[in-house]
Amino acid sequence: MRAPSVHHISISVTDAEASAEWYQQLLGPARIIRREGPDWVRVRMQWPSGLVIGATQHGGTSAGDRFDHTRVGLDHVGLACADEAEVRAWAQRIDDLGIERGPVEDAPYGWAVTARDPDGLPIEFFALKE
């Protein structure tokens, strides 16, 4: 049996609508499905590439809460790029949108550039070196 691929990512956020706007500003328009439960709201975004991200706002989450990658759980979200040029193109797009980002990193195994969403979750664009 082979390992399955990731189907979707669902993240907890302080404002589902604001997060959906931010992700679509960065990644482009997505097909949106909204769902609600007794104490949560989710905006599910699906891009033509097949990427699916759900932004879930829980009633008990403080508006001032921020993501902390040093806690047990998610560290960051890595989005696949074909090569170094694509990573650098995403870095330029991030700059063009006025979003703060880190440097383009040239690691022994690949290239990466990271920005943070409105709640501080690192979103990394990554290309593996062959």
Secondary structure, DSSP 8 states (H G I E B T S, - for coil): --------EEEEES-HHHHHHHHHHHH---EEEEEEETTEEEEEEE-TTS-EEEEEEETTS-TT----TTSSS---EEEE-SSHHHHHHHHHHHHHTT--B---EEETTEEEEEEE-TT--EEEEEEE--
